[in-house]
């Protein structure tokens, strides 16, 4: 059963580049994790302050492993000063 998450981030106006840097730093290490099927960050062309993380994991165990990784802990402890809003658009479990 795979899990796909879409998370939207709205950067503070003065923090767009820093938010982009923090989010993009998650891509390579996340893709190398056991159970990662897809992990990409997208920036909206007409709204450069808006980013979407799209990630697909093999199962809940893989997603939980991601949430306990060192790169996730770094991201989690450092993104808030640069982010005006964050929300999960969708959490989808497919069987």
DSSP file (Angstrom, degrees, kcal/mol; ACC not computed):
  #  RESIDUE AA STRUCTURE BP1 BP2  ACC     N-H-->O    O-->H-N    N-H-->O    O-->H-N    TCO  KAPPA ALPHA  PHI   PSI    X-CA   Y-CA   Z-CA
    1    1 A X              0   0    0      0, 0.0    94,-0.2     0, 0.0     2,-0.2   0.000 360.0 360.0 360.0 118.5    0.0    0.0    0.0
    2    2 A X  E     -A   94   0A   0     92,-1.0    92,-2.1    57,-0.1     2,-0.5  -0.554 360.0-148.0 -91.5 156.7    1.6    3.3   -1.1
    3    3 A X  E     -AB  93  57A   0     54,-2.4    54,-3.0    90,-0.2     2,-0.5  -0.991  10.3-169.0-124.4 125.8    1.2    6.7    0.6
    4    4 A X  E     -AB  92  56A   0     88,-2.3    88,-2.4    -2,-0.5     2,-0.4  -0.969   5.4-172.1-117.0 129.3    1.4    9.9   -1.4
    5    5 A X  E     -AB  91  55A   0     50,-2.8    50,-2.4    -2,-0.5     2,-0.5  -0.941  11.0-166.7-119.5 140.2    1.6   13.2    0.3
    6    6 A X  E     -AB  90  54A   0     84,-1.7    83,-2.3    -2,-0.4    84,-1.1  -0.984  12.9-176.6-123.2 119.2    1.3   16.7   -1.2
    7    7 A X  E     -AB  88  53A   0     46,-2.5    46,-3.1    -2,-0.5     2,-0.4  -0.966  10.7-153.4-120.5 128.1    2.5   19.5    1.2
    8    8 A X  E     -AB  87  52A   0     79,-3.2    79,-2.3    -2,-0.5     2,-0.4  -0.841   8.3-168.8-103.8 136.5    2.2   23.1    0.2
    9    9 A X  E     -AB  86  51A   0     42,-2.6    42,-2.8    -2,-0.4     2,-0.6  -0.980   9.0-159.4-122.0 133.8    4.5   25.8    1.7
   10   10 A X  E     -AB  85  50A   0     75,-3.0    74,-3.2    -2,-0.4    75,-1.5  -0.960  20.1-146.2-111.7 113.1    4.0   29.5    1.4
   11   11 A X  E     -A   83   0A   0     38,-3.4    72,-0.3    -2,-0.6     5,-0.1  -0.444  22.2-104.8 -77.0 149.1    7.3   31.3    2.0
   12   12 A X    >   -     0   0    0     70,-2.5     3,-2.6     3,-0.1     4,-0.2  -0.483  41.0-108.1 -65.1 146.7    7.5   34.7    3.6
   13   13 A X  G >  S+     0   0    0      1,-0.3     3,-0.7     2,-0.2    -1,-0.1   0.830 119.3  44.3 -51.6 -39.7    8.2   37.3    0.9
   14   14 A X  G 3  S+     0   0    0      1,-0.2    -1,-0.3     2,-0.1     4,-0.1   0.442 112.4  55.6 -84.1   0.9   11.8   37.9    2.0
   15   15 A X  G <>  +     0   0    0     -3,-2.6     4,-2.7    67,-0.2     5,-0.2   0.192  65.2 112.2-120.9  16.2   12.5   34.2    2.5
   16   16 A X  H <> S+     0   0    0     -3,-0.7     4,-2.4    -4,-0.2     5,-0.2   0.929  83.2  44.8 -58.8 -48.6   11.7   32.6   -0.9
   17   17 A X  H  > S+     0   0    0      1,-0.2     4,-2.2     2,-0.2    -1,-0.2   0.885 113.9  49.4 -66.0 -38.5   15.3   31.7   -1.7
   18   18 A X  H  > S+     0   0    0      2,-0.2     4,-2.5     1,-0.2    -1,-0.2   0.905 111.7  49.0 -67.1 -40.9   15.9   30.3    1.8
   19   19 A X  H  X S+     0   0    0     -4,-2.7     4,-2.6     2,-0.2     5,-0.3   0.919 110.7  50.9 -63.1 -43.0   12.7   28.2    1.7
   20   20 A X  H  X S+     0   0    0     -4,-2.4     4,-2.6    -5,-0.2    -2,-0.2   0.917 110.8  49.2 -59.1 -44.1   13.7   26.9   -1.7
   21   21 A X  H  X S+     0   0    0     -4,-2.2     4,-1.6     2,-0.2    -2,-0.2   0.925 112.5  46.8 -62.1 -47.2   17.2   25.9   -0.4
   22   22 A X  H  < S+     0   0    0     -4,-2.5     4,-0.4     2,-0.2    -2,-0.2   0.916 115.6  44.7 -63.7 -43.9   15.7   24.1    2.6
   23   23 A X  H >< S+     0   0    0     -4,-2.6     3,-1.4     1,-0.2     4,-0.4   0.921 112.7  50.1 -68.3 -43.7   13.1   22.2    0.7
   24   24 A X  H >X S+     0   0    0     -4,-2.6     3,-1.0    -5,-0.3     4,-0.6   0.794  99.8  66.0 -66.3 -26.8   15.5   21.3   -2.1
   25   25 A X  H 3X S+     0   0    0     -4,-1.6     4,-0.5     1,-0.2    -1,-0.3   0.681  96.8  58.4 -66.5 -16.2   18.0   20.0    0.4
   26   26 A X  H <> S+     0   0    0     -3,-1.4     4,-1.8    -4,-0.4    -1,-0.2   0.694  89.5  74.8 -83.5 -20.4   15.5   17.3    1.3
   27   27 A X  H <> S+     0   0    0     -3,-1.0     4,-2.7    -4,-0.4     5,-0.2   0.962  94.4  41.9 -64.9 -59.0   15.3   15.8   -2.2
   28   28 A X  H  X S+     0   0    0     -4,-0.6     4,-1.2     1,-0.2    -1,-0.2   0.929 118.7  42.7 -60.8 -50.3   18.5   13.8   -2.6
   29   29 A X  H  < S+     0   0    0     -4,-0.5     4,-0.3     1,-0.2    -1,-0.2   0.869 115.0  51.6 -66.5 -32.0   18.7   12.2    0.9
   30   30 A X  H >< S+     0   0    0     -4,-1.8     3,-1.5     1,-0.2    -2,-0.2   0.918 106.4  53.5 -67.7 -42.2   14.9   11.5    0.8
   31   31 A X  H 3< S+     0   0    0     -4,-2.7    -1,-0.2     1,-0.3    -2,-0.2   0.781 106.0  54.6 -62.7 -26.1   15.2    9.7   -2.6
   32   32 A X  T 3< S+     0   0    0     -4,-1.2    -1,-0.3    -5,-0.2    -2,-0.2   0.523  86.8 108.0 -86.7  -4.0   17.9    7.5   -1.2
   33   33 A X  S X  S-     0   0    0     -3,-1.5     3,-1.7    -4,-0.3     2,-0.2  -0.415  83.8 -96.7 -73.6 148.6   15.8    6.3    1.7
   34   34 A X  T 3  S+     0   0    0      1,-0.2    -1,-0.1    -2,-0.1    32,-0.1  -0.460 110.0  17.4 -60.4 126.3   14.5    2.8    1.8
   35   35 A X  T 3  S+     0   0    0      1,-0.3    23,-3.0    -2,-0.2     2,-0.6   0.438  84.7 136.6  90.7  -0.2   10.9    2.8    0.5
   36   36 A X  E <   +C   57   0A   0     -3,-1.7    -1,-0.3    21,-0.2    21,-0.2  -0.717  20.2 169.9 -82.1 123.6   10.9    6.2   -1.2
   37   37 A X  E     +     0   0A   0     19,-2.8     2,-0.3    -2,-0.6    20,-0.2   0.778  68.1   1.6 -99.1 -37.5    9.2    5.9   -4.6
   38   38 A X  E     +C   56   0A   0     18,-1.7    18,-2.9    -8,-0.1    -1,-0.4  -0.983  57.9 168.0-154.1 138.8    9.0    9.6   -5.5
   39   39 A X  E     +C   55   0A   0     -2,-0.3     2,-0.3    16,-0.2    16,-0.2  -0.811  16.7 148.7-156.2 112.2   10.2   12.8   -3.9
   40   40 A X  E     -C   54   0A   0     14,-2.3    14,-2.6    -2,-0.3     2,-0.4  -0.983  33.6-140.2-143.8 154.3   10.2   16.2   -5.7
   41   41 A X  E     -C   53   0A   0     -2,-0.3     2,-0.4    12,-0.2    12,-0.2  -0.960  19.4-166.2-114.3 132.7    9.8   19.9   -4.8
   42   42 A X  E     -C   52   0A   0     10,-2.8    10,-2.9    -2,-0.4     2,-0.5  -0.952   7.1-156.0-120.4 139.5    7.9   22.2   -7.2
   43   43 A X  E     -C   51   0A   0     -2,-0.4     2,-0.3     8,-0.2     8,-0.2  -0.962  26.7-117.8-114.2 130.7    7.9   26.0   -7.2
   44   44 A X        -     0   0    0      6,-2.5     3,-0.3     3,-0.5     6,-0.3  -0.488  15.8-146.7 -69.9 128.8    4.9   27.7   -8.8
   45   45 A X  S    S+     0   0    0     -2,-0.3     3,-0.4     1,-0.2    -1,-0.1   0.909  97.9  37.4 -63.8 -44.4    6.0   29.9  -11.7
   46   46 A X  S    S+     0   0    0      1,-0.3    -1,-0.2     2,-0.1     2,-0.2   0.487 125.5  40.2 -90.3  -3.1    3.4   32.6  -11.2
   47   47 A X    >   +     0   0    0     -3,-0.3     3,-2.7     3,-0.2    -3,-0.5  -0.630  68.1 178.7-139.1  77.0    3.6   32.5   -7.4
   48   48 A X  T 3  S+     0   0    0     -3,-0.4    -3,-0.1     1,-0.3    -2,-0.1   0.659  78.4  63.5 -61.9 -15.3    7.3   32.0   -6.6
   49   49 A X  T 3  S+     0   0    0    -39,-0.1   -38,-3.4    -6,-0.1     2,-0.5   0.561  90.0  84.6 -81.8  -7.1    6.6   32.1   -2.9
   50   50 A X  E <   +B   10   0A   0     -3,-2.7    -6,-2.5    -6,-0.3     2,-0.3  -0.849  55.4 175.9-105.2 127.7    4.5   28.9   -3.2
   51   51 A X  E     -BC   9  43A   0    -42,-2.8   -42,-2.6    -2,-0.5     2,-0.4  -0.918  14.0-157.2-125.5 150.5    6.2   25.4   -3.1
   52   52 A X  E     -BC   8  42A   0    -10,-2.9   -10,-2.8    -2,-0.3     2,-0.5  -0.990   3.6-156.8-131.1 127.4    4.7   22.0   -3.2
   53   53 A X  E     -BC   7  41A   0    -46,-3.1   -46,-2.5    -2,-0.4     2,-0.5  -0.885  11.3-169.9 -97.1 127.7    6.4   18.8   -2.0
   54   54 A X  E     +BC   6  40A   0    -14,-2.6   -14,-2.3    -2,-0.5     2,-0.4  -0.982  12.6 169.2-120.1 123.9    5.1   15.7   -3.6
   55   55 A X  E     -BC   5  39A   0    -50,-2.4   -50,-2.8    -2,-0.5     2,-0.4  -0.995  18.6-165.2-139.0 140.6    6.3   12.4   -2.0
   56   56 A X  E     -BC   4  38A   0    -18,-2.9   -19,-2.8    -2,-0.4   -18,-1.7  -0.993  10.2-169.0-127.5 131.3    5.3    8.8   -2.4
   57   57 A X  E     -BC   3  36A   0    -54,-3.0   -54,-2.4    -2,-0.4   -21,-0.2  -0.894  30.4-124.7-121.0 147.6    6.4    6.1    0.0
   58   58 A X  S    S-     0   0    0    -23,-3.0     2,-0.3    -2,-0.3    -1,-0.1   0.875  86.2 -28.3 -56.5 -41.4    6.1    2.3   -0.3
   59   59 A X  S  > S-     0   0    0    -24,-0.2     4,-1.9   -57,-0.1     3,-0.2  -0.940  74.0 -80.0-164.1 179.0    4.2    2.1    3.0
   60   60 A X  H  > S+     0   0    0     -2,-0.3     4,-2.7     1,-0.2     5,-0.2   0.830 123.0  59.5 -64.1 -32.6    3.6    3.7    6.4
   61   61 A X  H  > S+     0   0    0      2,-0.2     4,-2.1     1,-0.2    -1,-0.2   0.917 106.5  47.1 -62.0 -42.9    6.8    2.1    7.8
   62   62 A X  H  > S+     0   0    0     -3,-0.2     4,-2.0     2,-0.2    -2,-0.2   0.909 112.5  49.6 -65.6 -41.8    8.9    3.9    5.1
   63   63 A X  H  X S+     0   0    0     -4,-1.9     4,-2.0     1,-0.2    -2,-0.2   0.911 110.9  49.6 -63.6 -42.0    7.2    7.2    5.7
   64   64 A X  H  X S+     0   0    0     -4,-2.7     4,-0.6     1,-0.2    -1,-0.2   0.877 108.1  53.8 -64.8 -37.1    7.8    6.9    9.5
   65   65 A X  H >< S+     0   0    0     -4,-2.1     3,-0.9     1,-0.2    -1,-0.2   0.906 107.2  51.9 -61.4 -40.9   11.4    6.1    8.8
   66   66 A X  H >< S+     0   0    0     -4,-2.0     3,-1.7     1,-0.2     6,-0.3   0.914 104.7  55.8 -59.6 -44.0   11.7    9.3    6.7
   67   67 A X  H 3< S+     0   0    0     -4,-2.0    -1,-0.2     1,-0.3    -2,-0.2   0.639 109.3  47.7 -67.2 -13.4   10.2   11.3    9.6
   68   68 A X  T << S+     0   0    0     -3,-0.9    -1,-0.3    -4,-0.6    -2,-0.2   0.310  88.1 114.0-107.3   6.8   13.0   10.0   11.9
   69   69 A X  S <> S-     0   0    0     -3,-1.7     4,-2.0    -4,-0.2     5,-0.1  -0.368  75.0-119.4 -76.6 158.1   15.9   10.7    9.5
   70   70 A X  H  > S+     0   0    0      1,-0.2     4,-2.1     2,-0.2     5,-0.2   0.903 112.9  52.3 -64.0 -42.0   18.5   13.3   10.3
   71   71 A X  H  > S+     0   0    0      1,-0.2     4,-2.2     2,-0.2    -1,-0.2   0.848 108.9  51.0 -66.7 -31.7   17.7   15.4    7.2
   72   72 A X  H  > S+     0   0    0     -6,-0.3     4,-3.1     2,-0.2    -1,-0.2   0.910 108.6  51.5 -68.4 -41.6   14.0   15.5    8.2
   73   73 A X  H  X S+     0   0    0     -4,-2.0     4,-1.8     2,-0.2    -2,-0.2   0.893 110.4  48.9 -61.7 -39.6   14.9   16.6   11.7
   74   74 A X  H  X S+     0   0    0     -4,-2.1     4,-0.6     2,-0.2    -1,-0.2   0.942 114.3  44.9 -64.8 -47.5   17.1   19.4   10.3
   75   75 A X  H >X S+     0   0    0     -4,-2.2     4,-1.7     1,-0.2     3,-1.5   0.950 112.8  51.4 -59.0 -49.9   14.3   20.6    8.0
   76   76 A X  H 3< S+     0   0    0     -4,-3.1     4,-0.3     1,-0.3    -1,-0.2   0.828 112.1  46.4 -60.0 -34.8   11.7   20.3   10.7
   77   77 A X  H 3< S+     0   0    0     -4,-1.8    -1,-0.3    -5,-0.2    -2,-0.2   0.520 121.5  34.8 -86.3  -4.9   13.7   22.4   13.2
   78   78 A X  H << S+     0   0    0     -3,-1.5     3,-0.3    -4,-0.6     4,-0.2   0.560  94.5  74.7-128.4  -7.7   14.6   25.1   10.7
   79   79 A X  S >X S+     0   0    0     -4,-1.7     3,-1.8     1,-0.2     4,-0.7   0.822  76.0  78.8 -81.3 -28.5   11.8   25.9    8.1
   80   80 A X  G >4 S+     0   0    0     -4,-0.3     3,-1.0     1,-0.3    -1,-0.2   0.810  85.7  57.5 -55.7 -40.1    9.3   27.8   10.3
   81   81 A X  G 34 S+     0   0    0     -3,-0.3    -1,-0.3     1,-0.2    -2,-0.1   0.749 114.1  41.3 -63.1 -19.2   11.1   31.2   10.3
   82   82 A X  G <4 S+     0   0    0     -3,-1.8   -70,-2.5    -4,-0.2     2,-0.5   0.485 101.0  84.1-103.1  -6.0   10.9   31.3    6.5
   83   83 A X  E <<  -A   11   0A   0     -3,-1.0   -72,-0.3    -4,-0.7     3,-0.1  -0.872  45.7-176.4-110.6 126.4    7.4   29.9    6.1
   84   84 A X  E    S+     0   0A   0    -74,-3.2     2,-0.3    -2,-0.5   -73,-0.2   0.804  79.0   0.8 -83.0 -32.8    4.2   32.0    6.3
   85   85 A X  E     -A   10   0A   0    -75,-1.5   -75,-3.0     2,-0.0     2,-0.4  -0.988  58.1-173.5-157.6 144.8    1.9   28.9    5.9
   86   86 A X  E     +A    9   0A   0     -2,-0.3     2,-0.3   -77,-0.2   -77,-0.2  -0.995  15.0 161.8-140.7 134.5    2.1   25.2    5.5
   87   87 A X  E     -A    8   0A   0    -79,-2.3   -79,-3.2    -2,-0.4     2,-0.7  -0.996  37.6-121.0-152.7 151.1   -0.6   22.7    4.8
   88   88 A X  E     -A    7   0A   0     -2,-0.3   -81,-0.2   -81,-0.2     3,-0.1  -0.822  19.7-168.5 -91.7 119.4   -1.1   19.2    3.6
   89   89 A X  E     -     0   0A   0    -83,-2.3     2,-0.3    -2,-0.7    -1,-0.2   0.849  68.4  -5.5 -73.6 -35.0   -3.3   19.2    0.5
   90   90 A X  E     -A    6   0A   0    -84,-1.1   -84,-1.7     2,-0.0     2,-0.5  -0.980  45.4-162.1-162.9 140.0   -3.8   15.5    0.5
   91   91 A X  E     -A    5   0A   0     -2,-0.3     2,-0.5   -86,-0.2   -86,-0.2  -0.969  26.8-174.5-126.4 115.3   -2.8   12.2    2.2
   92   92 A X  E     -A    4   0A   0    -88,-2.4   -88,-2.3    -2,-0.5     2,-0.6  -0.932  15.8-167.3-120.9 127.5   -3.7    9.4   -0.1
   93   93 A X  E     -A    3   0A   0     -2,-0.5     2,-0.4   -90,-0.2   -90,-0.2  -0.962  13.1-167.7-113.6 119.0   -3.4    5.7    0.7
   94   94 A X  E      A    2   0A   0    -92,-2.1   -92,-1.0    -2,-0.6    -2,-0.0  -0.878 360.0 360.0-109.8 137.7   -3.8    3.4   -2.3
   95   95 A X              0   0    0     -2,-0.4    -1,-0.1   -94,-0.2    -2,-0.0   0.415 360.0 360.0-107.3 360.0   -4.2   -0.3   -2.1
